[in-house]
Amino acid sequence: GVQLFYPAGRGIGHQVMVEELYAEPGSLCVASDSHSNMYGGLGCLGTPVVRTDAASIWGTGRTWWRVPPVALVELVGRLP
């Protein structure tokens, strides 16, 4: 079940996630907020789901994502 719930008026969803330290480096956060991709600024992978997807996830407890290939880019040296 839902262990933590923030009622209306608590704050803007994506900001509450940052202030309450749910979005932390190296983690994955899924939120029903189109601004959840801003968690990348904290080193967290944030992805939004739309309301109908969120309702389906709540109802079934399941979802999936297609994960694209990943490339590592290392920058070496100093900037001029």
Buried (B, 14 or more C-beta within 10 A) or exposed (E): EEEEEEEEEEEEBBEBBBEEEBBEEEEEBBBBBEBBBBBEEBEBBBEBBEEEEBEBBEEEEEEEEEEEEEEEEEEEEEEE
